[in-house]
Amino acid sequence: MRHGLLRHRLAPATDAATAPELAERILLALAAAHPDADLVWLDSGVGARTGRSFLSVDGARLPLDASVPVLPQLRAALAAMAAPAADSSLFRDAPDPAPPLGLVGWFGYEFGDETMGMPAPATPPAHRASWLAVDRGLVLDHVSGSLDLVALDAAGTGWSGELADWRARMLAVVEGARRASAPPPVDPAPRTARWRDDDARYAELVRQCQEAIREGEAYQLCLTSAATVGEPGDAIELYRRVRRASPAHHGALLRIGGATLVSASPETFLRVEPEPGPGGGLRARTRPIKGTRPRGADLDADAALIAELEASDKERAENLMIVDLMRNDLSRVSELGSVVVTGLLEVESYAQVHQLVSTVEGRLRAGLDALDAIAACFPAGSMTGAPKRRAIELLAAWEGAPRGVYSGAFGYLAVDGSADLAMVIRSILVADGVATIGAGGGITALSEPEAEVAEMRLKARSLLTALGVRDEPDARPERTADPQ
């Protein structure tokens, strides 16, 4: 038997509508059976018309050495996982798209010190980068309802030995989940948020950004703040509430060590896929978001807000500047002339907001891969501003604290060369008994400080609600506006 991918097809979910709910029941069963295990749930959300869930509790935490660069360590780990299949078609029996077997985890914003060669504020090593080597799991398609157990066949012996035992355990978990009915998510206890900046302070920082723009130091600056909530409760219950309130194409529940990332991200940082045909190479795609409006109270109000977003000179300029930045970043690793804008200023609507989204893609040069694209593009321009280096310097001075996992990227780097990384936005990090939410927005010369405050609060509101926080925009600020 050739080495490669093993796949065991199970009976599908009853219908596509039940697939996301079945994924949740399987997750609950896995978590109950492995309460202390690292946990992966890459999830396209409740009610999704496309996408899938990938679940695993069998990942091995990578012992990343903080004294050396991260990317070479990830490259070595991927090479070791793919080595048994070096002379074969690794995913010859794979579902389409291939499963995310390889590395799953996140890069925090301060990992940018490696890709940019710039100093960054100190942050816990696990917040800078945390990754699992995941060689098996369950794939549930949200459209067809299909269920597959998948595993890398490193020994070339098929479903035998330890893999046979794992398959038997997973079959029992799935059958138990089919028969179970998950209880509704537990309502959160009332909690209070502590913001790093109150409204007046954040508005003042917006004005400082605009002064820097007027002085020619930047074109756009992505200013952020953060809120913390103590004793946030069970992270799995938290994610169950989040995925119902804010379904997104890059939902996730990732528990790695003592930190859990809960995300309903609407933004793709990088997606790398093999191009079809012989010698097709790899294509990298990024989809920056810039431009936000809230959802309307009814259909007419919703349509008016979409029209306002589409017509806004400020929002269009904000988006176009980041498109130009990402074109430049991708061109550093793409074939000459292959970088193109395939979608421009398109409106995407989510449960709480409308967003203005563009798509930039390019064909990676021969010999380059997803890790090279990350090195060229991280941190994402949509979370820094332009020009990127000066924006990072200015924002570090004004924000006065590390961003941690927020503003970074999470997802997978697969052994077949594909990758899918989302921005860590609309996300909660639960660690050390504290939940942290980052939020912010792009500042341009046309920004209105009070409107920027409102947008920043809007982006955090549904996450705070899931944590049990009432609408208290100025609750217990950690620092206040500078006296004038």
N, C-alpha and C positions, 0 to 999 in steps of 0.2 A: 504494500500500500504506500502510495506517495504521501509525504507529509503535506499538511495544509490545513484546511478548515473542515471541522466536523459539524454536521447539521442534523438535528433530529426534529422533524416536523410534527407538531402536536395538532390535535383537533382545534380548529379556530374558535375564536370567541363567537358567541351566538350571532352577533351582527356587529357591524363596524361601530354603531353607537355605544355598544357596551365595552369596547376595547379599552378606552382610557380608564373606565371604572374598574375593569378586571386588573389592569396594571397596578392600580392602587391597592387592591386586595392582595395581589402577589407581593407587593412591597411590604405591606403590613405583616404578612406571614413570614417573609424573609427576616424582617427586623425583629420579630418576636423570637424566631429561632436563633438569631445571631445578634443579641442585643449590644454587644461591644465591637462588632465587626465594622470595618470601613464599608461604606455603603455608596452605591452608584445608582442613581435614577436619572437618566437623560430623557426628558419628557416633553413632547410637543404640546401638552396641555389638554384640559378637558374640552370636549367638543371640537377638537381639531379636525379639519377635513383632509389634512395631509399629515405626514410625519409618523412617528413611532415612539415607543418606549424601549429603552435598553436598561435592564436591571441586573445588578451583580452585587454579591457580598463576598466575592472570592478574590478581590484584588490584593496585591502585595505592595505595601507602601515603599516607595523608592527612598532609600537613605541618602538624600541629597546632601553633598558636602558643601556647606555654606562658604568655604574658603576658595572655591573654584567656580568657574562659570557653570550655569545651569544647562544651557543648551547642549554642550558636548556630552553631559551626563545623560540627557534625554536621548540623544542620538545613539549613544552606546547601548542604552536600555532597549531601544527599539530594534537595533541591529541584533541584539542577543535573542529577542523574541522572534524575529523573522528568519534567523539563520537556518532553522531546519527546513524552511521552504524556499531557500535561495535558488534552487534549480527546478522549481515547479510553479505552476499557476496556483498561488496561495489560496485564493478564494474561488476556486473553480466551481464549487457548489453553493456559493453565497447567495443569500437573498439580495434583492436589488432595492436600495443600495446595500453595499457590503456592510457587515456589522462593525461597530466601533471597537474592535479588539486591538489592543495595543496599550497606550497610555491614556488615562483619564485624570483630569485634575484642573488646576488653575495656575495662572500667573497673576500676582498682585501688581499694582501700579508701580511700586518701587523696584520691581524686576527691570524696569526701564533703565536702571543704572548700567546693566549689562549691555543692552541693545543700543543705548545712546552714548555710553561712555561718559556719563555725567553723575555727579554725586546725588544721592537720594537720602531722605530722612531715614533713620533707623526704624525698622519694623520687625516683628517676630519672623524668624526664618520661614515658618509655615505659612505666614501671610504673604510672603514674597513669592513663594512657589511651593506647591504641594501636588504630588502626582502619584498615581497608583498604576502598577502594571496589571492589566486586566486581560486574562486569557480565556475567559468563559463567561457566559451570561445568557440572558433570555431576551429575545427581540420580539416585540409585539407590534404589529403594523396597525396603525389607527384607522386605516381606510378599509383594508380587506379583513381585518381581524385575525390574520394569520399569526401563529405562535411558533417560534423556532428556538430550540436550545442550540447554542453555538459554542464551539471551543476550538482553540488552536491545538492541533495534533502534533505536539513537539516530538513525541517519541515515534511517531509513524505507526502506531499500533491500533489506531481506531478507538472505538468505544470499548475499551478494556481496562482492567485494573482500576486505578483511582478515578479515571474519567467515567467509567461505568458506574461506580458508586455515586459520584456527583450527579450523573444523569438520573439515577433512581431517586435520589433525594429531591431533585428539582421537579421530577414528575409528580412526586407526592405533594410537594408544596403547591404546584399548579392545580392539581385536582382538589386539594383542600380549599384553595382560594375560589375555585369555581363554585363550590357548594356553600361557601360562606357568604354572609351579607355584612359588608363593612358598616360599622356604626357611623353616624354622621360625625364630622369633625367636632372636637371639643371646643366650645366657645372659650375665648381667652378671658382671663381675669383682667380687670381694669388695671392699666399701668400708665406710667407717665414717661414722656420722652424728655431727654436732656439734649438740647441742641448746642452745637459748638458755637453757633452765631445766632443772635436774635435777628429780627427783621431789619432793624436799623443798622446793625453791623454789616449784614449781608448787602444791603443797599449801598452802604458806603464803599464796600469792596467793589461793587459794580462800577461805581463812579471812578474808583482808582483804576480799574481796567480800562475804562473809557479814556481817562487821561493818558494812559500809556499808549493807547491806540492813536490818540490825537498827536502824541509826540513821535509817532512813527516806529514805536518799538514792537508793535504787533498789529495784525489785521483783525484777529479774533482771539478771545481767551475763554476757555471753558472753566468757569469758576465753580467750585463745589463747596459744600458744607457737609455736615454729618450729624445724625442724631443717634443717641444710645438709649437703650431700654434695658433696665436691670431685670433679672430673673424672668427670662422670656418664656420659660416652659419648654415643653417637648418640641424639638425641631421638626419632627415628622408631622405632628399635628399642625404646627405652624405652616408647613408646606401644603398640607391638605387644604387649609383655608386660603392660602395664596393662590393655588392653582384654580380654585373655584372663582375667586374674585377677579383674577388677572391671567386668564389663559394666554399663553404666548408660544411662539414657535421654538423658543429655546428655554423652556422650563427646565429646572434641575433641582435635585436634592443630592448633594455630594457631602458625605461625611468622611473626612480624612483626619485621623488622629483625633485631637480635641477640638477641631473646628468643623462646623457644618455650614455649607453655602446653600441658601434657599434662593432660587432665582426664577423670575418671570421675565426674562430678557427679550426685548423685541429687536435687538440689533446684532447682526452678524459682523464679527470682526474679520475673520478669514475663513473661507471654505476652499479647500484644495481637493480637486477631483481629477482622476485620470481622464484624458480626452479619449473619445472613441476612436477605434481604428488602430492599425499597426503603427507603432512608433509615435503615438499621439501625444506623449508627454503629459505634463501636469498643468492644469489651469487653476489659477488663484482668483478668488472673487471676494470683494469687500463691499459692505452695504451700509455706509455711514448714515446716521440719523442726525439731522439738524433741522429744527422747526417743530414747534409743539402748539397744539390747541387742546382745551378740554373737550370732552363729549358734551353735546347739547342735551337739554331736558326732553326734547322731542325731535321728531324727524326734521322738521323745518329748522329748528335751532341747530341741529347737527349739520345739516347741509350748509347753513350760513357760516358756521365755524370752519368747515372745510374750504369754502370759497375764500374766506378771509385768510386762511393759511396759505392757500395757493397764490393769492394776490399780494402777500406781504413782501415788500422789498427787503425788509430786514431779514426775514426768514430765508428767502431765496438766496440772498447774498451770503448768509451764514452757511447754508448748505453748499453753495458753489465753491466757497473758499476751502472747505474740507474735501470736496471732490478733487480739487486741484492738488491739495496736499497728498491725498491718497494716490492719485495718478503718479505723482513724483515718487512716492515710497515704493509702489509696485514696480515702477520702471527700473529700479535699481536691481531687480532680480528677474525681470521679464525679458523676453526676446524683443529686440528692437522693432518698434511699430506694432506690437501686439496689444498694448494697453489701450483699452477702449472703455468709454462710458456707455453701458448698455441699458441704463435706466436713469432718468434724471428728474428730480423734483416730483416723485410720485408720492401720493398720499396713502398711508396705511393706517387703518383704524383699529384701535384696541379698546379694551373695556373702559378705560379711564381717559384716553387721549387719542387724538389724531397726530400722526407724525409725518414729516417730510423726509423721504428716503431716496437715495440715489445708489446706483450700482456701478462699480468699477471692476474690471477684470483684465487679466493678462496671462499669457502663456509663459510659464517659468522656463528659464534657460536650461539647456541640457545639463544634467548633473546637479541641479538645484532641487530642493524639496521644500516641504512645508516649514521645516525649521529655519531654512534660509529666508522664507517669506516672513516669518515671525520676526527674525532679526532685523529685517528691513522696515517693518511696519509698526512694531511695538515701541511705545504705547500708541494706541490708535489716535489719529489726529482729531477725531470727534470728541476726545476727552482731554485734549491739550489746547488746541487752537493753533494758529499759524502766525509766524513761522514756529515750528515745533520746539526747537531748542530754547529760544528766548521765552516762549510761552511757558515751558516747564519751569524755567528759572523764576519768572515773575510769580507764577501761581504758587510755587513752593514757599516763597517769602510771604505772600499774603495769607495763604491758608494756614500756615504755621503748624501743620500736623501732617503725618503720613496719611495717605488715602488707604493703604492696606490693600485688601483684595478688591475693593471698589475701584472702578475705572480700569481694572485689569481685564483678563479674558479667561474663560473656562470652556471646557469641552474635551475633545479627544484628538489624539494623534495616532492613527491606525497603522498597523504594520504593513498594509498594502500601499502606503503612501498618501492615502486620503487624510483629511483633517477637517474638523468643523469646530470653530471656536467662536463663542459669542461674547459680547461685551458684558462685563459685570456691572450692569445697571438694573434698576428695579429689582434689587437683590438685598438680601439680609445675610450677614455673617453672624453666626452664633458661636461664641467662644468664651470660655472662662466665665460663664454665667451672665454674659452681656450680649445683647443683640445690637448690631451696628448697621445703620442704613446710610448710604451716601446719596446725595442728590445735588444737582447743579444744572447749569445751562450755559450755552454759548453767548458771550457778550460781544457786541459789535458797537460801532459808533452810534447806531440807531437804537440801541437798547434803551428801555425805560426802566430805571432801577426798581420801581414798585412792581412792574409787570414781571421782572426777572425773579423777584422774591416769590411772587405768586406761582410762577412756573416751577420753581424749585420745590415749594411746598406741595404742589399738586403731584409731582412725581413721587414723593415719599408717602402721600396720604394713604393709599390703599395698603401699603406695607405696614404702616403704623397701625391702621385699623385691624389688620390681621394679628398684630401683637397685642391688641386691646387698648391702644392709646386713643383717647378722645381727640377731637380737633382742637389742639392747643398750640397754635403756631409759635407762641413766644414762651412756652412753658420752660421755666428754670434754665435759662441760657447759661452755658459755661463761661462765656465772655460776652461783654456788651459793646455797644458802639463806642468808638473813641470819643471823648469829650471834644466839643468844637469851641 
